[in-house]
Amino acid sequence: MIGLLGKKVGMTRLFGDNGESYASTIVELGPCIITQIKTKSNDGYSALQIGYGKKSEKHVNKPSLGRIKKIGLTEVPIKLSEFKVSNNVKVNVGDTISVSIFEEGQLVDVRGISKGKGFTGVVKRHGFAGARQSHGQSSRVRAPGSIGQASDPSRVWKGTKMAGQHGNKKALVRNLKILRIDIKKNHLFLNGSVPGSKDGFVMVTR
């Protein structure tokens, strides 16, 4: 198994043996339940589908509810995700996976949805420097400037950095070190920040 699903709890500060201070993010991982095992012969690839959390049956459509009950699960997971594994993984549907699969000092990758900032300008969204506040001009300080030429190519190129929706997208942070593991609370203490807001879903992989 290479990863788990969970949620971001918040941030705190941890101290090392020599008194170093570490900005740490607390992530609650699992326990996750294996809901489906995909094999190369049946599905074309090998993977485990795992579920995290639980939600009321009234919020689940009938096909999904029927599949969950067919495999013998009593609770409907909030979040489902797949992790590719090798063919010789010895697990069964319904098995529970906890945060104990990780070790202190291990490096992990964290995926999540970044915080949504709404509609923002180019200075905040792309880090533009803005115009100089000189020669009496004041209304174009945070403007993007020229976005193209009139004669050629007579249009705005695709991908031109402009104002628009900022954040609320898939984000990945690589190589975060595990500082501490609390198995009783299913908490992982990571060195640094992870994408998303408090209580946002995250996926942690080796």
C-alpha positions as CSV (number, residue, x, y, z in Angstrom):
1,M,0.0,0.0,0.0
2,I,1.5,3.3,-1.0
3,G,-0.9,5.9,0.5
4,L,-4.0,6.9,2.5
5,L,-6.8,9.4,2.5
6,G,-7.5,11.8,5.2
7,K,-8.1,15.5,6.1
8,K,-6.0,18.5,7.2
9,V,-6.5,19.2,10.9
10,G,-4.3,22.3,11.2
11,M,-0.8,23.5,12.0
12,T,1.4,23.5,15.1
13,R,5.0,23.8,16.1
14,L,7.3,20.9,17.1
15,F,10.8,21.0,18.6
16,G,13.7,18.7,17.7
17,D,16.3,17.2,20.0
18,N,18.6,20.2,19.6
19,G,15.9,22.7,20.1
20,E,15.1,23.4,16.4
21,S,11.6,24.7,15.7
22,Y,9.6,23.0,13.0
23,A,6.4,24.4,11.4
24,S,4.3,21.2,11.3
25,T,0.9,20.4,9.7
26,I,-1.3,17.8,11.4
27,V,-3.0,15.4,9.0
28,E,-5.6,12.9,10.1
29,L,-5.2,9.8,7.9
30,G,-7.7,6.9,7.9
31,P,-8.6,4.5,9.0
32,C,-9.4,3.6,5.4
33,I,-11.4,0.6,4.2
34,I,-10.5,-1.3,1.0
35,T,-13.7,-1.2,-1.1
36,Q,-12.4,-2.8,-4.3
37,I,-9.4,-4.7,-5.6
38,K,-8.6,-4.2,-9.3
39,T,-6.5,-6.8,-11.1
40,K,-4.7,-6.8,-14.4
41,S,-6.7,-9.7,-15.7
42,N,-10.1,-8.1,-15.0
43,D,-9.4,-4.3,-15.2
44,G,-6.2,-4.0,-17.2
45,Y,-4.2,-2.7,-14.2
46,S,-3.6,-3.5,-10.5
47,A,-4.9,-1.1,-7.9
48,L,-6.7,-0.8,-4.6
49,Q,-9.7,1.4,-4.2
50,I,-10.0,2.7,-0.6
51,G,-12.7,4.7,1.2
52,Y,-12.4,7.3,4.0
53,G,-14.9,8.6,6.4
54,K,-18.6,7.9,6.5
55,K,-21.8,9.6,5.4
56,S,-25.5,9.1,5.6
57,E,-27.2,6.7,3.1
58,K,-29.7,9.4,2.1
59,H,-26.8,11.3,0.4
60,V,-25.8,8.3,-1.8
61,N,-27.4,7.2,-5.1
62,K,-28.8,3.7,-5.4
63,P,-26.1,2.2,-7.7
64,S,-23.4,3.3,-5.3
65,L,-25.3,2.2,-2.2
66,G,-26.0,-1.2,-3.8
67,R,-22.3,-1.7,-4.6
68,I,-21.3,-0.8,-1.1
69,K,-23.8,-3.2,0.5
70,K,-22.8,-6.0,-2.0
71,I,-19.2,-6.0,-0.7
72,G,-20.5,-6.2,2.9
73,L,-19.7,-2.7,4.2
74,T,-22.0,-1.2,6.8
75,E,-20.9,2.4,6.3
76,V,-20.7,4.5,3.1
77,P,-17.4,6.2,2.7
78,I,-17.3,10.0,2.0
79,K,-14.3,9.8,-0.3
80,L,-13.0,7.1,-2.6
81,S,-9.7,6.9,-4.4
82,E,-7.4,4.4,-6.1
83,F,-3.7,3.6,-5.5
84,K,-1.7,1.5,-7.9
85,V,-0.1,-1.5,-6.4
86,S,1.7,-4.6,-7.5
87,N,-0.1,-7.8,-8.4
88,N,1.1,-9.8,-5.3
89,V,-0.5,-7.6,-2.7
90,K,-2.3,-9.8,-0.1
91,V,-5.3,-7.9,1.1
92,N,-9.1,-8.4,1.1
93,V,-12.1,-6.2,0.5
94,G,-13.2,-4.8,3.9
95,D,-9.7,-4.7,5.4
96,T,-8.8,-1.6,7.3
97,I,-5.6,0.4,6.7
98,S,-4.3,2.8,9.4
99,V,-1.6,5.4,9.6
100,S,0.8,2.7,10.9
101,I,1.9,2.0,7.3
102,F,4.1,5.2,7.5
103,E,7.3,5.7,9.5
104,E,8.9,8.7,11.2
105,G,11.5,10.3,9.0
106,Q,9.9,9.1,5.8
107,L,9.3,11.5,2.9
108,V,5.8,11.7,1.5
109,D,3.8,13.6,-1.2
110,V,0.6,15.3,-0.3
111,R,-2.2,16.1,-2.8
112,G,-5.2,18.3,-2.1
113,I,-7.3,21.2,-3.3
114,S,-5.7,24.6,-2.8
115,K,-7.5,27.4,-1.0
116,G,-9.9,29.3,-3.3
117,K,-9.0,33.0,-3.4
118,G,-11.8,34.0,-5.8
119,F,-11.3,36.4,-8.7
120,T,-7.9,38.1,-8.3
121,G,-5.7,40.4,-10.4
122,V,-2.4,39.6,-12.1
123,V,-0.3,41.0,-9.2
124,K,-1.7,38.5,-6.7
125,R,-2.4,35.7,-9.1
126,H,0.8,35.6,-11.1
127,G,3.2,37.8,-9.1
128,F,3.4,40.7,-11.5
129,A,5.4,43.7,-10.2
130,G,3.0,46.4,-11.2
131,A,3.8,49.7,-12.9
132,R,6.0,52.5,-11.4
133,Q,4.2,55.1,-9.4
134,S,5.9,58.0,-11.1
135,H,5.1,60.9,-13.5
136,G,1.7,61.4,-12.0
137,Q,0.2,58.0,-13.0
138,S,-1.8,56.3,-10.3
139,S,-4.6,54.3,-12.0
140,R,-2.5,51.6,-13.7
141,V,-0.3,50.5,-10.8
142,R,-1.7,46.9,-10.6
143,A,-2.7,46.6,-14.3
144,P,-1.4,43.8,-16.5
145,G,-0.1,46.1,-19.2
146,S,0.0,45.0,-22.9
147,I,-1.6,41.6,-23.7
148,G,-0.8,41.5,-27.4
149,Q,-0.2,43.5,-30.6
150,A,-2.8,45.0,-32.9
151,S,-1.2,44.4,-36.3
152,D,0.3,41.0,-35.7
153,P,-0.9,38.5,-34.4
154,S,-4.0,40.7,-34.0
155,R,-5.3,38.5,-31.1
156,V,-4.5,37.5,-27.6
157,W,-2.5,34.3,-27.3
158,K,-3.9,31.3,-25.4
159,G,-2.5,31.0,-21.9
160,T,-1.7,34.7,-21.5
161,K,-1.4,35.5,-17.8
162,M,-4.4,37.6,-16.9
163,A,-6.8,38.2,-14.0
164,G,-9.2,35.3,-13.1
165,Q,-10.0,32.5,-10.7
166,H,-7.2,32.0,-8.2
167,G,-6.8,28.8,-6.3
168,N,-9.4,26.0,-5.7
169,K,-7.3,23.7,-7.9
170,K,-5.5,20.4,-7.5
171,A,-2.2,20.9,-5.8
172,L,0.8,18.7,-5.0
173,V,3.6,19.2,-2.4
174,R,6.5,16.8,-2.7
175,N,9.0,15.3,-0.2
176,L,7.5,16.4,3.2
177,K,9.2,14.8,6.1
178,I,7.2,12.9,8.7
179,L,8.2,14.4,12.1
180,R,5.9,12.4,14.3
181,I,3.1,9.8,14.2
182,D,0.2,9.5,16.7
183,I,-1.3,6.0,16.0
184,K,-4.0,6.4,18.6
185,K,-5.4,9.5,16.9
186,N,-4.4,8.6,13.4
187,H,-2.4,11.8,13.2
188,L,0.6,12.5,11.0
189,F,2.8,15.5,11.7
190,L,4.5,16.7,8.5
191,N,7.3,19.3,8.3
192,G,5.8,22.2,6.3
193,S,2.5,23.2,4.9
194,V,0.1,21.1,2.8
195,P,-2.5,22.3,0.2
196,G,-6.0,23.2,1.2
197,S,-7.9,24.7,4.2
198,K,-8.8,23.1,7.5
199,D,-10.8,19.9,7.3
200,G,-10.0,19.7,3.5
201,F,-9.4,16.2,2.0
202,V,-5.8,15.2,1.3
203,M,-4.1,12.2,-0.2
204,V,-0.7,11.2,1.3
205,T,1.5,8.9,-0.7
206,R,5.0,7.5,-0.3
